[in-house]
Amino acid sequence: MKVRLERSFPLPGSADTAWALLQDIDAVAACMPGAKITERIDERHFKGTVAVKFGPASMGFRGDVEVLAIDAATRTL
């Protein structure tokens, strides 16, 4: 199953600072509670896990992350 996330929101830092952070997949995962990069395969491929607890229910997911493209001009990845 493929998941595509698209979201935009204001950040309290400069665009250059935010762009540098968003290219660091380990740093992005560290900002997400329960998420962890478990393996770096190469510069664009990672393996990771996400653990979620909601009341008495707990769920764990593992999957692959692939950065398909990085465009510095439009700051998209």
PDB file of N, CA, C and O in Angstrom:
ATOM      1  N   MET A   1       0.843  -1.167   0.000  1.00  0.00           N
ATOM      2  CA  MET A   1       0.000   0.000   0.000  1.00  0.00           C
ATOM      3  C   MET A   1       0.892   1.235   0.000  1.00  0.00           C
ATOM      4  O   MET A   1       1.796   1.339   0.828  1.00  0.00           O
ATOM      5  N   LYS A   2       0.659   2.148  -0.891  1.00  0.00           N
ATOM      6  CA  LYS A   2       1.407   3.396  -0.950  1.00  0.00           C
ATOM      7  C   LYS A   2       0.596   4.499  -0.293  1.00  0.00           C
ATOM      8  O   LYS A   2      -0.623   4.574  -0.445  1.00  0.00           O
ATOM      9  N   VAL A   3       1.295   5.349   0.438  1.00  0.00           N
ATOM     10  CA  VAL A   3       0.672   6.485   1.098  1.00  0.00           C
ATOM     11  C   VAL A   3       1.365   7.740   0.609  1.00  0.00           C
ATOM     12  O   VAL A   3       2.594   7.806   0.586  1.00  0.00           O
ATOM     13  N   ARG A   4       0.602   8.714   0.227  1.00  0.00           N
ATOM     14  CA  ARG A   4       1.159   9.987  -0.208  1.00  0.00           C
ATOM     15  C   ARG A   4       0.617  11.059   0.726  1.00  0.00           C
ATOM     16  O   ARG A   4      -0.594  11.215   0.880  1.00  0.00           O
ATOM     17  N   LEU A   5       1.533  11.793   1.345  1.00  0.00           N
ATOM     18  CA  LEU A   5       1.146  12.838   2.281  1.00  0.00           C
ATOM     19  C   LEU A   5       1.386  14.198   1.648  1.00  0.00           C
ATOM     20  O   LEU A   5       2.478  14.475   1.152  1.00  0.00           O
ATOM     21  N   GLU A   6       0.388  15.025   1.665  1.00  0.00           N
ATOM     22  CA  GLU A   6       0.517  16.396   1.180  1.00  0.00           C
ATOM     23  C   GLU A   6      -0.112  17.312   2.208  1.00  0.00           C
ATOM     24  O   GLU A   6      -1.276  17.146   2.574  1.00  0.00           O
ATOM     25  N   ARG A   7       0.653  18.268   2.666  1.00  0.00           N
ATOM     26  CA  ARG A   7       0.156  19.188   3.701  1.00  0.00           C
ATOM     27  C   ARG A   7       1.023  20.438   3.675  1.00  0.00           C
ATOM     28  O   ARG A   7       2.226  20.347   3.431  1.00  0.00           O
ATOM     29  N   SER A   8       0.448  21.579   3.917  1.00  0.00           N
ATOM     30  CA  SER A   8       1.235  22.807   4.029  1.00  0.00           C
ATOM     31  C   SER A   8       0.773  23.567   5.259  1.00  0.00           C
ATOM     32  O   SER A   8      -0.411  23.567   5.599  1.00  0.00           O
ATOM     33  N   PHE A   9       1.721  24.215   5.921  1.00  0.00           N
ATOM     34  CA  PHE A   9       1.415  25.004   7.102  1.00  0.00           C
ATOM     35  C   PHE A   9       2.581  25.945   7.368  1.00  0.00           C
ATOM     36  O   PHE A   9       3.712  25.654   6.979  1.00  0.00           O
ATOM     37  N   PRO A  10       2.316  27.077   8.031  1.00  0.00           N
ATOM     38  CA  PRO A  10       3.381  28.057   8.298  1.00  0.00           C
ATOM     39  C   PRO A  10       4.365  27.529   9.340  1.00  0.00           C
ATOM     40  O   PRO A  10       3.978  26.821  10.270  1.00  0.00           O
ATOM     41  N   LEU A  11       5.633  27.877   9.176  1.00  0.00           N
ATOM     42  CA  LEU A  11       6.684  27.497  10.111  1.00  0.00           C
ATOM     43  C   LEU A  11       7.296  28.749  10.724  1.00  0.00           C
ATOM     44  O   LEU A  11       7.359  29.790  10.070  1.00  0.00           O
ATOM     45  N   PRO A  12       7.748  28.660  11.978  1.00  0.00           N
ATOM     46  CA  PRO A  12       8.316  29.836  12.630  1.00  0.00           C
ATOM     47  C   PRO A  12       9.772  30.106  12.266  1.00  0.00           C
ATOM     48  O   PRO A  12      10.407  30.938  12.914  1.00  0.00           O
ATOM     49  N   GLY A  13      10.319  29.445  11.267  1.00  0.00           N
ATOM     50  CA  GLY A  13      11.701  29.662  10.850  1.00  0.00           C
ATOM     51  C   GLY A  13      11.747  30.114   9.405  1.00  0.00           C
ATOM     52  O   GLY A  13      10.720  30.250   8.740  1.00  0.00           O
ATOM     53  N   SER A  14      12.959  30.342   8.937  1.00  0.00           N
ATOM     54  CA  SER A  14      13.115  30.761   7.536  1.00  0.00           C
ATOM     55  C   SER A  14      12.859  29.580   6.600  1.00  0.00           C
ATOM     56  O   SER A  14      12.939  28.421   7.007  1.00  0.00           O
ATOM     57  N   ALA A  15      12.555  29.889   5.359  1.00  0.00           N
ATOM     58  CA  ALA A  15      12.328  28.846   4.358  1.00  0.00           C
ATOM     59  C   ALA A  15      13.589  28.013   4.149  1.00  0.00           C
ATOM     60  O   ALA A  15      13.497  26.801   3.955  1.00  0.00           O
ATOM     61  N   ASP A  16      14.765  28.638   4.185  1.00  0.00           N
ATOM     62  CA  ASP A  16      16.011  27.898   4.015  1.00  0.00           C
ATOM     63  C   ASP A  16      16.239  26.912   5.152  1.00  0.00           C
ATOM     64  O   ASP A  16      16.686  25.789   4.918  1.00  0.00           O
ATOM     65  N   THR A  17      15.934  27.321   6.383  1.00  0.00           N
ATOM     66  CA  THR A  17      16.087  26.438   7.540  1.00  0.00           C
ATOM     67  C   THR A  17      15.119  25.263   7.439  1.00  0.00           C
ATOM     68  O   THR A  17      15.505  24.117   7.672  1.00  0.00           O
ATOM     69  N   ALA A  18      13.869  25.543   7.094  1.00  0.00           N
ATOM     70  CA  ALA A  18      12.862  24.492   6.961  1.00  0.00           C
ATOM     71  C   ALA A  18      13.238  23.522   5.841  1.00  0.00           C
ATOM     72  O   ALA A  18      13.088  22.310   5.999  1.00  0.00           O
ATOM     73  N   TRP A  19      13.718  24.035   4.727  1.00  0.00           N
ATOM     74  CA  TRP A  19      14.093  23.188   3.597  1.00  0.00           C
ATOM     75  C   TRP A  19      15.237  22.265   3.980  1.00  0.00           C
ATOM     76  O   TRP A  19      15.229  21.089   3.615  1.00  0.00           O
ATOM     77  N   ALA A  20      16.220  22.778   4.707  1.00  0.00           N
ATOM     78  CA  ALA A  20      17.346  21.939   5.154  1.00  0.00           C
ATOM     79  C   ALA A  20      16.846  20.821   6.071  1.00  0.00           C
ATOM     80  O   ALA A  20      17.284  19.677   5.947  1.00  0.00           O
ATOM     81  N   LEU A  21      15.940  21.142   6.982  1.00  0.00           N
ATOM     82  CA  LEU A  21      15.410  20.123   7.897  1.00  0.00           C
ATOM     83  C   LEU A  21      14.608  19.071   7.143  1.00  0.00           C
ATOM     84  O   LEU A  21      14.778  17.877   7.390  1.00  0.00           O
ATOM     85  N   LEU A  22      13.748  19.486   6.239  1.00  0.00           N
ATOM     86  CA  LEU A  22      12.878  18.540   5.547  1.00  0.00           C
ATOM     87  C   LEU A  22      13.642  17.570   4.654  1.00  0.00           C
ATOM     88  O   LEU A  22      13.108  16.516   4.308  1.00  0.00           O
ATOM     89  N   GLN A  23      14.859  17.890   4.275  1.00  0.00           N
ATOM     90  CA  GLN A  23      15.683  16.972   3.486  1.00  0.00           C
ATOM     91  C   GLN A  23      16.376  15.935   4.357  1.00  0.00           C
ATOM     92  O   GLN A  23      16.938  14.969   3.840  1.00  0.00           O
ATOM     93  N   ASP A  24      16.344  16.125   5.671  1.00  0.00           N
ATOM     94  CA  ASP A  24      16.965  15.200   6.618  1.00  0.00           C
ATOM     95  C   ASP A  24      15.880  14.254   7.135  1.00  0.00           C
ATOM     96  O   ASP A  24      15.173  14.583   8.088  1.00  0.00           O
ATOM     97  N   ILE A  25      15.746  13.089   6.517  1.00  0.00           N
ATOM     98  CA  ILE A  25      14.670  12.159   6.831  1.00  0.00           C
ATOM     99  C   ILE A  25      14.728  11.714   8.293  1.00  0.00           C
ATOM    100  O   ILE A  25      13.685  11.559   8.928  1.00  0.00           O
ATOM    101  N   ASP A  26      15.926  11.508   8.834  1.00  0.00           N
ATOM    102  CA  ASP A  26      16.057  11.125  10.245  1.00  0.00           C
ATOM    103  C   ASP A  26      15.506  12.219  11.156  1.00  0.00           C
ATOM    104  O   ASP A  26      14.832  11.922  12.143  1.00  0.00           O
ATOM    105  N   ALA A  27      15.785  13.474  10.837  1.00  0.00           N
ATOM    106  CA  ALA A  27      15.302  14.595  11.654  1.00  0.00           C
ATOM    107  C   ALA A  27      13.787  14.731  11.557  1.00  0.00           C
ATOM    108  O   ALA A  27      13.130  15.031  12.554  1.00  0.00           O
ATOM    109  N   VAL A  28      13.226  14.515  10.378  1.00  0.00           N
ATOM    110  CA  VAL A  28      11.769  14.582  10.214  1.00  0.00           C
ATOM    111  C   VAL A  28      11.108  13.479  11.040  1.00  0.00           C
ATOM    112  O   VAL A  28      10.115  13.727  11.725  1.00  0.00           O
ATOM    113  N   ALA A  29      11.652  12.268  10.977  1.00  0.00           N
ATOM    114  CA  ALA A  29      11.088  11.161  11.760  1.00  0.00           C
ATOM    115  C   ALA A  29      11.158  11.460  13.254  1.00  0.00           C
ATOM    116  O   ALA A  29      10.241  11.109  13.996  1.00  0.00           O
ATOM    117  N   ALA A  30      12.231  12.102  13.701  1.00  0.00           N
ATOM    118  CA  ALA A  30      12.381  12.438  15.113  1.00  0.00           C
ATOM    119  C   ALA A  30      11.316  13.432  15.582  1.00  0.00           C
ATOM    120  O   ALA A  30      11.022  13.501  16.776  1.00  0.00           O
ATOM    121  N   CYS A  31      10.748  14.184  14.676  1.00  0.00           N
ATOM    122  CA  CYS A  31       9.691  15.148  15.017  1.00  0.00           C
ATOM    123  C   CYS A  31       8.320  14.492  15.110  1.00  0.00           C
ATOM    124  O   CYS A  31       7.371  15.117  15.583  1.00  0.00           O
ATOM    125  N   MET A  32       8.202  13.257  14.673  1.00  0.00           N
ATOM    126  CA  MET A  32       6.917  12.561  14.653  1.00  0.00           C
ATOM    127  C   MET A  32       6.883  11.539  15.795  1.00  0.00           C
ATOM    128  O   MET A  32       7.641  10.569  15.771  1.00  0.00           O
ATOM    129  N   PRO A  33       6.018  11.743  16.793  1.00  0.00           N
ATOM    130  CA  PRO A  33       5.955  10.797  17.909  1.00  0.00           C
ATOM    131  C   PRO A  33       5.704   9.364  17.430  1.00  0.00           C
ATOM    132  O   PRO A  33       4.783   9.116  16.652  1.00  0.00           O
ATOM    133  N   GLY A  34       6.513   8.443  17.890  1.00  0.00           N
ATOM    134  CA  GLY A  34       6.358   7.037  17.543  1.00  0.00           C
ATOM    135  C   GLY A  34       7.044   6.612  16.257  1.00  0.00           C
ATOM    136  O   GLY A  34       7.072   5.422  15.944  1.00  0.00           O
ATOM    137  N   ALA A  35       7.603   7.560  15.500  1.00  0.00           N
ATOM    138  CA  ALA A  35       8.255   7.228  14.232  1.00  0.00           C
ATOM    139  C   ALA A  35       9.755   7.059  14.436  1.00  0.00           C
ATOM    140  O   ALA A  35      10.369   7.751  15.247  1.00  0.00           O
ATOM    141  N   LYS A  36      10.328   6.129  13.686  1.00  0.00           N
ATOM    142  CA  LYS A  36      11.764   5.903  13.785  1.00  0.00           C
ATOM    143  C   LYS A  36      12.284   5.348  12.460  1.00  0.00           C
ATOM    144  O   LYS A  36      11.681   4.450  11.872  1.00  0.00           O
ATOM    145  N   ILE A  37      13.396   5.886  12.003  1.00  0.00           N
ATOM    146  CA  ILE A  37      14.087   5.320  10.849  1.00  0.00           C
ATOM    147  C   ILE A  37      14.957   4.196  11.391  1.00  0.00           C
ATOM    148  O   ILE A  37      15.805   4.423  12.254  1.00  0.00           O
ATOM    149  N   THR A  38      14.748   2.986  10.888  1.00  0.00           N
ATOM    150  CA  THR A  38      15.482   1.834  11.401  1.00  0.00           C
ATOM    151  C   THR A  38      16.663   1.440  10.525  1.00  0.00           C
ATOM    152  O   THR A  38      17.584   0.762  10.980  1.00  0.00           O
ATOM    153  N   GLU A  39      16.632   1.866   9.271  1.00  0.00           N
ATOM    154  CA  GLU A  39      17.734   1.511   8.372  1.00  0.00           C
ATOM    155  C   GLU A  39      17.821   2.523   7.245  1.00  0.00           C
ATOM    156  O   GLU A  39      16.809   2.910   6.660  1.00  0.00           O
ATOM    157  N   ARG A  40      19.044   2.948   6.948  1.00  0.00           N
ATOM    158  CA  ARG A  40      19.296   3.800   5.787  1.00  0.00           C
ATOM    159  C   ARG A  40      19.939   2.904   4.742  1.00  0.00           C
ATOM    160  O   ARG A  40      21.043   2.395   4.933  1.00  0.00           O
ATOM    161  N   ILE A  41      19.237   2.721   3.645  1.00  0.00           N
ATOM    162  CA  ILE A  41      19.744   1.859   2.578  1.00  0.00           C
ATOM    163  C   ILE A  41      20.697   2.645   1.687  1.00  0.00           C
ATOM    164  O   ILE A  41      21.792   2.175   1.377  1.00  0.00           O
ATOM    165  N   ASP A  42      20.286   3.835   1.276  1.00  0.00           N
ATOM    166  CA  ASP A  42      21.138   4.767   0.545  1.00  0.00           C
ATOM    167  C   ASP A  42      20.567   6.162   0.770  1.00  0.00           C
ATOM    168  O   ASP A  42      19.746   6.352   1.667  1.00  0.00           O
ATOM    169  N   GLU A  43      20.980   7.126  -0.016  1.00  0.00           N
ATOM    170  CA  GLU A  43      20.558   8.519   0.206  1.00  0.00           C
ATOM    171  C   GLU A  43      19.061   8.750   0.011  1.00  0.00           C
ATOM    172  O   GLU A  43      18.519   9.736   0.511  1.00  0.00           O
ATOM    173  N   ARG A  44      18.395   7.859  -0.705  1.00  0.00           N
ATOM    174  CA  ARG A  44      16.968   8.068  -0.999  1.00  0.00           C
ATOM    175  C   ARG A  44      16.062   6.934  -0.545  1.00  0.00           C
ATOM    176  O   ARG A  44      14.854   6.987  -0.774  1.00  0.00           O
ATOM    177  N   HIS A  45      16.612   5.918   0.089  1.00  0.00           N
ATOM    178  CA  HIS A  45      15.812   4.773   0.516  1.00  0.00           C
ATOM    179  C   HIS A  45      16.059   4.479   1.991  1.00  0.00           C
ATOM    180  O   HIS A  45      17.200   4.406   2.447  1.00  0.00           O
ATOM    181  N   PHE A  46      14.950   4.310   2.731  1.00  0.00           N
ATOM    182  CA  PHE A  46      15.007   4.099   4.170  1.00  0.00           C
ATOM    183  C   PHE A  46      13.976   3.057   4.561  1.00  0.00           C
ATOM    184  O   PHE A  46      13.017   2.813   3.829  1.00  0.00           O
ATOM    185  N   LYS A  47      14.176   2.452   5.706  1.00  0.00           N
ATOM    186  CA  LYS A  47      13.175   1.597   6.324  1.00  0.00           C
ATOM    187  C   LYS A  47      12.842   2.227   7.665  1.00  0.00           C
ATOM    188  O   LYS A  47      13.711   2.796   8.325  1.00  0.00           O
ATOM    189  N   GLY A  48      11.571   2.122   8.067  1.00  0.00           N
ATOM    190  CA  GLY A  48      11.190   2.744   9.321  1.00  0.00           C
ATOM    191  C   GLY A  48       9.995   2.093   9.961  1.00  0.00           C
ATOM    192  O   GLY A  48       9.350   1.216   9.387  1.00  0.00           O
ATOM    193  N   THR A  49       9.711   2.549  11.176  1.00  0.00           N
ATOM    194  CA  THR A  49       8.562   2.060  11.928  1.00  0.00           C
ATOM    195  C   THR A  49       7.797   3.239  12.508  1.00  0.00           C
ATOM    196  O   THR A  49       8.351   4.318  12.717  1.00  0.00           O
ATOM    197  N   VAL A  50       6.520   3.013  12.761  1.00  0.00           N
ATOM    198  CA  VAL A  50       5.669   3.979  13.458  1.00  0.00           C
ATOM    199  C   VAL A  50       4.835   3.191  14.455  1.00  0.00           C
ATOM    200  O   VAL A  50       4.178   2.217  14.087  1.00  0.00           O
ATOM    201  N   ALA A  51       4.857   3.607  15.709  1.00  0.00           N
ATOM    202  CA  ALA A  51       4.039   2.992  16.751  1.00  0.00           C
ATOM    203  C   ALA A  51       2.998   4.018  17.197  1.00  0.00           C
ATOM    204  O   ALA A  51       3.322   5.177  17.455  1.00  0.00           O
ATOM    205  N   VAL A  52       1.751   3.578  17.285  1.00  0.00           N
ATOM    206  CA  VAL A  52       0.650   4.459  17.644  1.00  0.00           C
ATOM    207  C   VAL A  52      -0.130   3.809  18.786  1.00  0.00           C
ATOM    208  O   VAL A  52      -0.440   2.618  18.739  1.00  0.00           O
ATOM    209  N   LYS A  53      -0.439   4.593  19.795  1.00  0.00           N
ATOM    210  CA  LYS A  53      -1.267   4.112  20.891  1.00  0.00           C
ATOM    211  C   LYS A  53      -2.452   5.064  21.019  1.00  0.00           C
ATOM    212  O   LYS A  53      -2.283   6.277  21.142  1.00  0.00           O
ATOM    213  N   PHE A  54      -3.627   4.502  20.989  1.00  0.00           N
ATOM    214  CA  PHE A  54      -4.848   5.278  21.106  1.00  0.00           C
ATOM    215  C   PHE A  54      -5.711   4.598  22.163  1.00  0.00           C
ATOM    216  O   PHE A  54      -6.336   3.571  21.899  1.00  0.00           O
ATOM    217  N   GLY A  55      -5.741   5.177  23.357  1.00  0.00           N
ATOM    218  CA  GLY A  55      -6.455   4.546  24.461  1.00  0.00           C
ATOM    219  C   GLY A  55      -5.843   3.194  24.752  1.00  0.00           C
ATOM    220  O   GLY A  55      -4.625   3.087  24.891  1.00  0.00           O
ATOM    221  N   PRO A  56      -6.666   2.155  24.847  1.00  0.00           N
ATOM    222  CA  PRO A  56      -6.120   0.831  25.147  1.00  0.00           C
ATOM    223  C   PRO A  56      -5.550   0.110  23.920  1.00  0.00           C
ATOM    224  O   PRO A  56      -4.949  -0.955  24.064  1.00  0.00           O
ATOM    225  N   ALA A  57      -5.721   0.657  22.748  1.00  0.00           N
ATOM    226  CA  ALA A  57      -5.260   0.001  21.515  1.00  0.00           C
ATOM    227  C   ALA A  57      -3.875   0.504  21.121  1.00  0.00           C
ATOM    228  O   ALA A  57      -3.592   1.701  21.177  1.00  0.00           O
ATOM    229  N   SER A  58      -3.023  -0.430  20.722  1.00  0.00           N
ATOM    230  CA  SER A  58      -1.689  -0.092  20.218  1.00  0.00           C
ATOM    231  C   SER A  58      -1.530  -0.710  18.843  1.00  0.00           C
ATOM    232  O   SER A  58      -1.971  -1.833  18.597  1.00  0.00           O
ATOM    233  N   MET A  59      -0.893   0.036  17.946  1.00  0.00           N
ATOM    234  CA  MET A  59      -0.646  -0.454  16.600  1.00  0.00           C
ATOM    235  C   MET A  59       0.789  -0.134  16.232  1.00  0.00           C
ATOM    236  O   MET A  59       1.336   0.882  16.660  1.00  0.00           O
ATOM    237  N   GLY A  60       1.386  -0.987  15.452  1.00  0.00           N
ATOM    238  CA  GLY A  60       2.728  -0.749  14.953  1.00  0.00           C
ATOM    239  C   GLY A  60       2.774  -1.005  13.464  1.00  0.00           C
ATOM    240  O   GLY A  60       2.176  -1.959  12.968  1.00  0.00           O
ATOM    241  N   PHE A  61       3.474  -0.166  12.766  1.00  0.00           N
ATOM    242  CA  PHE A  61       3.606  -0.282  11.317  1.00  0.00           C
ATOM    243  C   PHE A  61       5.078  -0.207  10.954  1.00  0.00           C
ATOM    244  O   PHE A  61       5.854   0.475  11.623  1.00  0.00           O
ATOM    245  N   ARG A  62       5.454  -0.892   9.917  1.00  0.00           N
ATOM    246  CA  ARG A  62       6.804  -0.756   9.379  1.00  0.00           C
ATOM    247  C   ARG A  62       6.678  -0.648   7.867  1.00  0.00           C
ATOM    248  O   ARG A  62       5.751  -1.185   7.260  1.00  0.00           O
ATOM    249  N   GLY A  63       7.628   0.056   7.281  1.00  0.00           N
ATOM    250  CA  GLY A  63       7.540   0.235   5.846  1.00  0.00           C
ATOM    251  C   GLY A  63       8.792   0.843   5.270  1.00  0.00           C
ATOM    252  O   GLY A  63       9.778   1.074   5.970  1.00  0.00           O
ATOM    253  N   ASP A  64       8.734   1.094   3.991  1.00  0.00           N
ATOM    254  CA  ASP A  64       9.852   1.654   3.247  1.00  0.00           C
ATOM    255  C   ASP A  64       9.540   3.096   2.892  1.00  0.00           C
ATOM    256  O   ASP A  64       8.396   3.445   2.600  1.00  0.00           O
ATOM    257  N   VAL A  65      10.568   3.926   2.920  1.00  0.00           N
ATOM    258  CA  VAL A  65      10.455   5.328   2.515  1.00  0.00           C
ATOM    259  C   VAL A  65      11.371   5.514   1.316  1.00  0.00           C
ATOM    260  O   VAL A  65      12.546   5.150   1.358  1.00  0.00           O
ATOM    261  N   GLU A  66      10.829   6.079   0.257  1.00  0.00           N
ATOM    262  CA  GLU A  66      11.625   6.379  -0.927  1.00  0.00           C
ATOM    263  C   GLU A  66      11.427   7.845  -1.284  1.00  0.00           C
ATOM    264  O   GLU A  66      10.300   8.292  -1.495  1.00  0.00           O
ATOM    265  N   VAL A  67      12.511   8.583  -1.349  1.00  0.00           N
ATOM    266  CA  VAL A  67      12.470   9.968  -1.808  1.00  0.00           C
ATOM    267  C   VAL A  67      12.607   9.906  -3.324  1.00  0.00           C
ATOM    268  O   VAL A  67      13.684   9.614  -3.844  1.00  0.00           O
ATOM    269  N   LEU A  68      11.523  10.177  -4.022  1.00  0.00           N
ATOM    270  CA  LEU A  68      11.513  10.024  -5.478  1.00  0.00           C
ATOM    271  C   LEU A  68      12.248  11.142  -6.191  1.00  0.00           C
ATOM    272  O   LEU A  68      12.929  10.899  -7.188  1.00  0.00           O
ATOM    273  N   ALA A  69      12.119  12.372  -5.691  1.00  0.00           N
ATOM    274  CA  ALA A  69      12.751  13.513  -6.355  1.00  0.00           C
ATOM    275  C   ALA A  69      12.949  14.627  -5.345  1.00  0.00           C
ATOM    276  O   ALA A  69      12.170  14.777  -4.404  1.00  0.00           O
ATOM    277  N   ILE A  70      13.989  15.399  -5.549  1.00  0.00           N
ATOM    278  CA  ILE A  70      14.253  16.590  -4.750  1.00  0.00           C
ATOM    279  C   ILE A  70      14.449  17.747  -5.720  1.00  0.00           C
ATOM    280  O   ILE A  70      15.302  17.686  -6.605  1.00  0.00           O
ATOM    281  N   ASP A  71      13.651  18.807  -5.550  1.00  0.00           N
ATOM    282  CA  ASP A  71      13.755  19.967  -6.413  1.00  0.00           C
ATOM    283  C   ASP A  71      13.988  21.198  -5.529  1.00  0.00           C
ATOM    284  O   ASP A  71      13.059  21.709  -4.903  1.00  0.00           O
ATOM    285  N   ALA A  72      15.224  21.657  -5.487  1.00  0.00           N
ATOM    286  CA  ALA A  72      15.567  22.799  -4.637  1.00  0.00           C
ATOM    287  C   ALA A  72      14.901  24.087  -5.114  1.00  0.00           C
ATOM    288  O   ALA A  72      14.601  24.961  -4.301  1.00  0.00           O
ATOM    289  N   ALA A  73      14.667  24.215  -6.416  1.00  0.00           N
ATOM    290  CA  ALA A  73      14.057  25.433  -6.948  1.00  0.00           C
ATOM    291  C   ALA A  73      12.643  25.625  -6.430  1.00  0.00           C
ATOM    292  O   ALA A  73      12.250  26.746  -6.105  1.00  0.00           O
ATOM    293  N   THR A  74      11.872  24.548  -6.349  1.00  0.00           N
ATOM    294  CA  THR A  74      10.490  24.648  -5.862  1.00  0.00           C
ATOM    295  C   THR A  74      10.362  24.161  -4.426  1.00  0.00           C
ATOM    296  O   THR A  74       9.270  24.154  -3.858  1.00  0.00           O
ATOM    297  N   ARG A  75      11.483  23.755  -3.847  1.00  0.00           N
ATOM    298  CA  ARG A  75      11.524  23.207  -2.477  1.00  0.00           C
ATOM    299  C   ARG A  75      10.486  22.120  -2.278  1.00  0.00           C
ATOM    300  O   ARG A  75       9.675  22.170  -1.353  1.00  0.00           O
ATOM    301  N   THR A  76      10.527  21.136  -3.164  1.00  0.00           N
ATOM    302  CA  THR A  76       9.655  19.981  -3.043  1.00  0.00           C
ATOM    303  C   THR A  76      10.491  18.710  -3.044  1.00  0.00           C
ATOM    304  O   THR A  76      11.549  18.633  -3.667  1.00  0.00           O
ATOM    305  N   LEU A  77       9.981  17.722  -2.327  1.00  0.00           N
ATOM    306  CA  LEU A  77      10.620  16.405  -2.352  1.00  0.00           C
ATOM    307  C   LEU A  77       9.579  15.339  -2.179  1.00  0.00           C
ATOM    308  O   LEU A  77       9.905  14.152  -2.171  1.00  0.00           O
TER     309      LEU A  77
END
